[in-house]
Amino acid sequence: MDDTVREFLSYLRVERGAATSTVRAYEHDLTRYVEFLASLQPAGTAISWSHITRDNIVAFESSLKDQGLALTSRARALSSIKSFHRFLEVDGRCSKNPASLISLPKKPQRLPDVLSIDTVGRLLDSSIGDRPVDLRDRALLEVLYGCGLRASELCGLDVDRVNTDDGVLLVRGKGDKERIVPLAGTAEKALCDYLEHGRPVLARAGRTSTMAVFLNARGSRLTRQSVHRIVRNAGLRVGIDNLHPHTLRHSCATHLLEGGADLRIIQDMLGHSDIATTQIYTHVQQTHLQEEYRSAHPRARR
C-alpha cells in the first residue's frame, strides 16, 4: 500500500474516529486509485501526489465506468479521492487540490421502503412465545421500530446503556458518536421483559460474560447477520418478502413525521449528521399522501 494512503487511513481511524467499515471502504477505493495511477507511469516509480491533475482523476472515473461499476460505487470512490486530496492539501503536502472541482455523479433519489402502521402492527403482534429467544426477537423488533436503530447499533447496545428509569437508550452510532434515544411504550415493555426473563437464560449458555443486550442461543453478542435473519423471518410470517432491519428504521422516521414530530428531533433521534438525509422522509410522506388520495378519493380513480 502507498505510504501516503496508509497515513491518511490512520488519520481517519485515530483523529476522525471513523468506523472500521468506513476505513475499509476508503482503503478499497484508494487502493484501486493508486493502482490506476501506477499504470500511467514507468514501473517502480513512486507516485508524486503533488503532480496529480484533475485530468488524472477524470480518467480514473472513466475507467471505473468502463469496468461497469455502478453509479453509486463510482460516486463513493470519487468521494474517497476528494477526501484524500483534501487531506494532502490541508497537511501541506500539496499546494492545490486537483479534486476540488470534481463533481460527484448524481445518484438517482430512491425513496426508502416504508411499512404502513397497520403492517408494522401485524409484524410486531406476530412475534409470540415465551422462550428466551422469543422474548429476544420480540424486543429486537420493537426496538428497531420503536427507537429507529440501525442493525449495527442494536448489536452494539450494552446493558449499561439501557436506562429504563428515564426511558432512554445511549446509542453509539456512526463514527462512534453517541446519542440519546427515547425508549417508551411497547418497545420499553418488550425490552424489559426480555432483560428480566429472557437474557439471563441466554447469558448462562455463554462461556464468558458479555455486556451485550441482545444475545444468541450460545450467550454471545448477536451479529448483524443474525439480526437480518430474525427480521427477514418475522416478515415472512406476515407475508413480507425480504424485510430488512433498515425498513423498520425508515418506517419509524416516516410515522414520527406523519404524527407531527419535528424534523430536527427526528434527525437527532436517528443520528443523521446532515438534515438533508432526514428530509427524504418528507418525500416519503408526500408519496403516501398521494397513494391514499388515489385509493380513497372517488374522482381520483377515473
C-alpha positions in Angstrom: 0.0 0.0 0.0 1.2 3.5 -0.7 2.7 5.1 2.4 0.7 8.4 2.0 -2.6 6.5 1.7 -1.6 4.5 4.8 -1.1 7.7 6.7 -4.5 9.0 5.6 -6.2 5.8 6.7 -4.5 6.2 10.1 -5.7 9.8 10.3 -9.3 8.6 9.7 -9.1 6.0 12.4 -7.2 7.9 15.1 -8.2 11.6 14.6 -11.5 11.4 12.9 -12.7 8.3 14.8 -14.1 6.7 11.6 -15.7 3.3 11.9 -13.8 0.2 10.8 -16.2 -0.4 7.9 -15.7 3.2 6.8 -11.9 2.9 6.8 -12.1 -0.3 4.8 -14.2 1.4 2.2 -11.7 4.2 1.8 -8.9 1.6 1.6 -10.7 -0.3 -1.1 -11.3 2.9 -3.2 -7.9 4.4 -2.7 -6.1 1.1 -3.5 -7.9 1.0 -6.8 -7.0 4.6 -7.4 -3.3 4.0 -6.7 -3.2 1.0 -9.0 -4.7 3.1 -11.8 -2.2 6.0 -11.3 0.7 3.5 -11.1 -0.3 2.1 -14.5 0.2 5.6 -16.0 3.9 5.8 -15.2 7.0 3.7 -15.5 7.1 0.5 -13.4 8.7 1.0 -10.0 8.2 4.8 -10.0 6.6 6.2 -6.9 3.5 8.3 -7.3 4.2 12.1 -6.8 0.9 13.3 -5.3 1.8 16.9 -5.9 1.8 16.2 -9.7 -1.6 14.6 -9.9 -4.1 16.6 -12.0 -7.8 16.9 -12.4 -7.5 15.0 -15.7 -5.9 12.0 -13.9 -8.9 11.8 -11.6 -11.4 12.2 -14.5 -9.6 9.4 -16.4 -9.8 7.2 -13.3 -13.6 7.8 -13.0 -14.0 7.0 -16.7 -12.0 3.7 -16.2 -14.5 2.7 -13.4 -17.4 3.4 -15.7 -15.7 1.3 -18.5 -15.4 -1.5 -16.0 -19.2 -1.5 -15.4 -19.1 -0.2 -11.9 -22.5 1.1 -10.7 -23.0 4.8 -10.3 -23.2 4.6 -6.6 -19.8 2.8 -6.5 -18.2 5.4 -8.7 -19.6 8.2 -6.6 -18.2 6.6 -3.4 -14.8 6.2 -5.0 -14.7 9.8 -6.1 -15.8 10.9 -2.6 -12.9 9.0 -1.1 -10.5 10.6 -3.6 -11.8 14.1 -2.8 -11.3 13.5 0.9 -7.8 12.1 0.4 -6.7 15.0 -1.7 -8.2 17.5 0.7 -6.2 15.8 3.5 -3.0 16.2 1.4 -3.7 19.9 0.8 -4.6 20.7 4.5 -1.5 18.7 5.6 0.7 20.9 3.4 1.8 18.0 1.1 0.2 19.6 -2.0 -0.3 23.3 -2.8 -3.5 22.6 -4.8 -6.3 20.1 -4.6 -6.9 18.6 -8.0 -10.2 17.0 -6.9 -11.8 20.3 -5.6 -13.6 20.9 -8.8 -14.6 17.3 -9.5 -18.4 16.8 -9.2 -19.7 13.5 -7.9 -22.0 11.6 -10.3 -25.6 12.3 -9.4 -27.3 9.4 -7.7 -31.0 9.0 -8.6 -33.0 9.6 -5.5 -34.7 6.4 -4.3 -37.4 6.7 -1.7 -36.9 4.2 1.2 -39.2 1.3 1.6 -41.7 2.0 4.4 -44.4 -0.2 6.0 -47.8 1.1 6.9 -48.7 1.4 10.5 -51.1 -1.5 10.2 -48.5 -3.7 8.7 -46.0 -2.8 11.4 -48.7 -3.7 13.9 -49.2 -7.1 12.3 -45.5 -7.7 12.2 -44.9 -6.9 15.9 -48.0 -8.8 17.0 -46.9 -11.9 15.2 -43.9 -12.2 17.5 -45.2 -14.5 20.2 -43.9 -17.2 22.5 -42.3 -17.3 26.0 -38.9 -18.9 25.2 -35.9 -16.7 25.8 -35.3 -16.4 22.0 -38.9 -15.4 21.5 -38.7 -12.7 24.1 -35.4 -11.5 22.5 -36.9 -11.4 19.0 -40.0 -9.5 20.1 -37.8 -6.9 21.9 -35.5 -6.7 18.9 -38.3 -5.9 16.5 -39.9 -3.5 18.9 -36.6 -1.6 19.5 -35.7 -1.5 15.8 -39.1 0.1 15.0 -39.7 2.0 18.3 -36.3 3.6 18.5 -35.3 3.7 14.9 -31.9 2.0 15.5 -29.6 0.7 12.8 -28.9 -3.1 13.0 -25.2 -2.4 13.9 -26.4 0.0 16.7 -28.7 -2.7 18.1 -26.0 -5.3 18.0 -23.6 -2.9 19.8 -26.1 -2.0 22.6 -24.9 -2.9 26.1 -27.0 -3.4 29.2 -25.4 -0.4 30.9 -26.6 1.8 28.1 -30.3 1.0 28.8 -31.9 3.4 31.3 -35.5 2.2 31.9 -35.9 4.7 34.8 -35.5 7.7 32.4 -36.8 5.8 29.4 -33.7 6.2 27.2 -31.0 4.3 25.4 -27.5 5.6 25.0 -26.6 4.5 21.4 -23.2 4.5 19.8 -23.7 5.3 16.1 -21.6 6.0 13.0 -18.2 7.4 13.7 -18.6 6.2 17.4 -20.9 9.2 18.1 -23.2 8.7 21.0 -26.8 9.9 21.1 -29.7 9.6 23.5 -32.8 7.8 22.0 -36.2 7.7 23.7 -37.5 4.3 24.9 -41.2 4.0 25.7 -44.4 2.1 25.2 -44.3 -1.4 23.8 -40.6 -1.2 22.9 -39.8 -0.5 26.6 -42.1 -3.2 27.8 -40.7 -5.8 25.4 -37.1 -4.9 26.2 -37.7 -5.0 30.0 -39.5 -8.4 29.6 -36.5 -9.8 27.7 -33.9 -8.3 30.1 -35.7 -9.8 33.1 -36.9 -13.2 31.7 -35.0 -13.9 28.5 -31.5 -12.5 28.6 -30.4 -14.2 31.9 -31.2 -17.6 30.5 -29.3 -16.9 27.2 -26.4 -15.4 29.2 -25.9 -18.6 31.2 -25.2 -20.5 28.0 -22.1 -18.4 27.3 -18.6 -19.4 28.2 -17.7 -15.8 29.1 -19.8 -12.9 30.3 -20.8 -10.1 28.0 -22.5 -6.8 28.4 -24.4 -7.1 25.1 -28.1 -6.7 25.4 -29.0 -9.0 22.5 -27.6 -12.5 22.8 -27.7 -15.6 20.6 -28.5 -19.1 21.9 -24.8 -19.6 22.9 -24.8 -16.5 25.1 -22.7 -14.4 22.7 -23.4 -11.0 21.2 -25.9 -11.1 18.4 -24.4 -10.4 14.9 -25.8 -8.2 12.2 -26.3 -11.3 10.1 -28.5 -12.8 12.8 -30.5 -9.6 13.1 -31.1 -9.6 9.4 -32.2 -13.3 9.6 -34.6 -12.7 12.5 -36.2 -9.7 10.8 -36.5 -11.5 7.5 -38.2 -14.5 9.1 -40.5 -12.2 11.0 -41.5 -10.6 7.7 -42.2 -13.9 6.1 -44.6 -14.8 8.9 -46.9 -11.9 7.8 -46.3 -12.1 4.1 -43.5 -9.6 3.6 -40.6 -10.8 1.4 -37.0 -9.7 2.1 -37.9 -7.5 5.1 -34.8 -5.5 6.1 -34.0 -4.0 9.5 -33.5 -0.6 7.9 -37.1 -0.8 6.7 -38.2 -0.6 10.3 -35.9 2.4 10.9 -37.4 4.1 7.8 -40.9 3.3 9.0 -40.2 4.7 12.4 -39.0 8.0 11.0 -41.9 8.3 8.5 -44.5 7.5 11.1 -43.0 10.1 13.5 -43.1 12.7 10.8 -46.7 11.8 9.9 -47.5 12.1 13.6 -46.3 15.7 13.8 -42.7 15.2 15.1 -40.3 18.0 14.3 -37.7 17.1 11.5 -34.8 18.2 13.7 -35.9 15.9 16.5 -36.1 13.0 14.1 -32.6 13.9 12.8 -31.2 13.8 16.4 -33.0 10.5 17.2 -31.8 8.8 14.1 -28.2 10.2 14.4 -28.2 11.9 11.0 -25.3 14.3 10.7 -27.0 16.1 7.8 -30.6 17.3 7.9 -30.8 16.5 4.2 -30.7 12.8 5.0 -33.7 13.2 7.2 -35.6 15.3 4.7 -36.0 12.2 2.4 -38.8 11.2 4.8 -40.8 14.3 3.8 -40.9 12.9 0.2 -42.0 9.5 1.5 -44.8 11.2 3.4 -45.9 13.0 0.3 -45.9 9.8 -1.7 -48.1 8.1 1.0 -50.5 11.0 0.8 -50.8 10.7 -3.0 -51.3 6.9 -2.7 -54.0 7.4 -0.1 -55.7 10.1 -2.2 -55.7 7.9 -5.3 -57.2 5.0 -3.5 -59.8 6.9 -1.4 -61.0 9.9 -3.5 -64.0 9.0 -5.7 -62.7 11.2 -8.6 -59.1 10.2 -8.4 -59.7 6.7 -9.8 -61.4 7.9 -13.0 
